[in-house]
């Protein structure tokens, strides 16, 4: 029994990364209608940001956790103003290609500077060791990652549902033109939302640095799964993408446990099933159905 | 020659046909009287110039081959069989189909006499096949599979440096004999991992240990939590977790082994294959005290250091064992050409078969005639204990040899290899 619980917990932890990344991707898609292919690259930049700050400035992980997402968020906003914005009125494929290109450029720049092997990153000392969770003990660091990701997801959900800003964002996600015609300036929220999504990816990257291999390709493998997560949760649905993140995390973990050879395709099997039975995603709403 | 061929082909079909026929002759007619075809020795290095193995092999493997060429010329001066030695390089991106085409082009079109390196087992085997068809020399260095000197061996292919048997009989045997009898093995689910699992399981059983469980893991994979939590729940509880992962997957395994505190739960870590570049990526701190098997490391002794110093002057970095082996293999090949006075592959392999030697890389070494394994001593090594990463003053300066594994132990008996030279 405790074994099963432990696998469940493993799944939640790996789901934390999926959830944070899918959340950012989802918010960006909802607000801009842009599928951000560069999301994985910003996750990678987050991890590298932490590495560079530690390596060159001696800045510790806790500061990196604060500084790197903000920095990447600003870079994201600049990118949005400079490029993404200009292509938004065109066919979505243009922005898809743009962000894909940005991802390749970022990956190659990092590879040029740091090569192909991973960079070492130590765990913060306070989070070293294990914590007793009653049923089993678990690495402190991973528990911290899980808690932080849940707290962040809840915060984002509260902001979106309980504040005026959130209502505007949600309204423009659902019916941009209608919101516009009610006298709300939708456009001024586009850039910050894009930056926020990127910042979340960067944050996930900083969280990954001490436990995953830090190299230029780390985001490229992940992004495919994240797309599947977002589709399963329902494109543009915040709750959906977070929930799907944890579901996929647990699914992969159970797969690893019982049928390792299959574990990596399980997520795509689930995606296919969802598309077949609920094309709008588990939490998505069919176009035109009542709110 | 090659560009001429292309131009000719572009002119007319007839001309192209003529050129192709001339090309097929492969420069043979031009070498009338001389024993060196084209009056040049041409070496080709097929390696990973752009992706995961480009640091442990890659551009610096090419440099090592060039370095050997220069040393050979300097050593023999005017007595050298030829001063005209060319080195060409190609990126196979670790893909068998690219390695296949590239090897064909090198032998057929460019008149390459010997191919070196070729990391990644599947690509290595593809090139062995081409070497056999073309009857040209091939020294594999970067790949680990025993198939090269086993079922898929051939008279023109030699396997240098290391193989899965060496790794298993170094690490697997010693760790078991030291008292860690029960193993839990995790291996990536592809050719290399399966081969490693097989070799380790054999070595462990031979040494009186047992494998509690062996799990295939997805490849590539960044989350091994399932296996880390599973390890202590197995019955009997394993004494040691044997990881056969390589590269980034290995980095993830070691990180997570540490996080899940398996050492405190009485489960040691044994690593199947580790390159210096992997250790640097993980950080010595997380690996301190880990035992592993290596055919060579730069700080082994004075002879190795002397070469490593020259390598560093040239490249700015310390060599991995792949780099050292590329140099050594190139030197052995060139010396064989020097001794026989020809670059004819059949003459060279006859010269090399059974040849014993000793250099800074390969000690107690022999080109074994029966299966074409180039056998030599290997080392069981231990990583230094450090308080901080900054204690490692130099690239890859973290290895200590614990025990020499004599060539006879490091390599399986030629009779067991399953090789039939035909």
Interface residues (C-beta under 8 A of the other chain):
Chain A: X3 X6 X7 X10 X13 X14 X115 X116 X117 X118 X119 X120 X121 X122 X123 X129 X130 X136 X137 X139 X141 X142 X210 X211 X212 X213 X215 X217 X218 X221 X222 X252 X253 X256 X257 X260 X261 X263 X264
Chain B: X50 X51 X52 X54 X55 X56 X189 X215 X216 X217 X218 X220 X221 X222 X223 X225 X226 X227 X229 X230 X233 X247 X248 X249 X251 X252 X255 X256 X258 X259 X260 X261 X264 X277 X278 X280 X281 X282 X283 X285 X286 X389
